[in-house]
């Protein structure tokens, strides 16, 4: 563990006998940015399908999924979760793929929080 700190004694000590000490600065890791996953309203996707998507891909219970579906329906958009970039990207792709396979125009996007 000696390599964690670099110590350097001055070759020519001054009159007081002081020594120079070099200390490695502490580095802090930055938290990765988070991304909101948004579900957008359309006039064609059935409400029950949106509830199924929310339960299946976001782990919500039926009551939670129903509430978010109503928010999407009334306000046009709702945040369905906040994730790291990779997870948000995966969720968006899963929802979009599932909707297309079931021939629904449901839109799901992500944006930086």
C-alpha positions in Angstrom: 0.0 0.0 0.0 3.0 2.3 0.0 2.4 3.1 -3.7 -0.9 4.9 -2.8 1.0 7.9 -1.5 4.2 9.3 -3.0 6.6 10.8 -0.4 9.5 12.8 -1.5 12.1 14.1 0.9 13.8 17.2 -0.3 17.4 16.5 -1.3 18.6 19.7 0.2 16.9 20.3 3.5 16.3 23.9 4.5 17.5 25.3 7.8 14.4 24.2 9.7 14.7 20.6 8.5 11.3 20.6 6.6 10.6 18.0 4.0 8.4 18.2 0.9 5.5 15.7 0.9 3.6 14.9 -2.3 0.2 13.3 -1.7 -1.9 11.8 -4.5 -5.2 13.7 -4.8 -8.4 11.9 -4.1 -10.5 11.2 -7.1 -14.3 11.0 -6.8 -16.3 8.8 -9.2 -19.2 10.7 -10.7 -22.6 9.0 -10.7 -23.8 8.2 -14.2 -26.6 10.4 -15.5 -30.1 9.1 -15.3 -32.7 8.9 -18.0 -36.5 9.2 -17.8 -38.5 6.7 -19.9 -41.6 8.3 -21.3 -44.7 6.7 -22.7 -46.7 8.8 -25.2 -50.4 8.8 -25.8 -51.9 7.9 -29.2 -55.5 7.5 -30.3 -55.1 3.8 -31.4 -53.3 1.7 -28.8 -55.9 0.1 -26.4 -55.6 1.2 -22.8 -55.4 -2.4 -21.6 -52.4 -3.0 -23.9 -50.6 0.0 -22.2 -51.4 -1.6 -18.8 -49.9 -4.9 -20.0 -46.7 -3.1 -21.2 -46.3 -1.3 -17.9 -46.7 -4.5 -15.9 -44.5 -6.6 -18.1 -41.6 -4.2 -18.8 -41.6 -1.9 -15.8 -42.6 -4.4 -13.0 -45.6 -2.4 -11.9 -48.7 -4.0 -10.3 -52.0 -3.6 -12.0 -53.1 -0.6 -9.9 -49.9 1.3 -10.6 -50.0 0.4 -14.3 -53.6 1.6 -14.5 -52.8 4.9 -12.9 -49.9 5.6 -15.2 -51.9 4.6 -18.2 -54.6 7.1 -17.2 -51.9 9.8 -16.9 -50.7 9.0 -20.4 -54.3 9.1 -21.7 -55.2 12.4 -20.0 -51.9 14.3 -20.2 -50.4 12.8 -23.3 -47.2 11.6 -21.7 -46.0 10.1 -18.5 -42.7 9.1 -16.9 -42.8 5.4 -16.4 -39.3 5.0 -14.8 -35.9 6.5 -14.3 -32.9 4.4 -15.2 -29.2 4.4 -16.3 -28.7 5.1 -20.0 -28.3 1.4 -20.9 -31.3 0.2 -19.0 -33.5 3.1 -20.3 -32.4 2.3 -23.9 -33.2 -1.3 -23.4 -36.7 -0.6 -21.9 -37.5 1.7 -24.8 -36.4 -0.9 -27.4 -38.4 -3.6 -25.6 -41.6 -1.6 -25.5 -41.3 -0.4 -29.1 -40.6 -3.9 -30.3 -43.5 -5.4 -28.3 -45.9 -2.7 -29.6 -44.9 -3.3 -33.2 -45.2 -7.0 -32.9 -48.8 -6.4 -31.7 -49.4 -3.8 -34.4 -49.9 -0.9 -32.1 -48.4 2.6 -32.7 -47.4 3.1 -29.0 -44.4 5.4 -28.7 -41.8 5.2 -25.9 -38.9 7.6 -25.6 -36.2 8.5 -23.1 -34.6 11.8 -22.1 -31.9 12.9 -19.7 -33.2 13.7 -16.3 
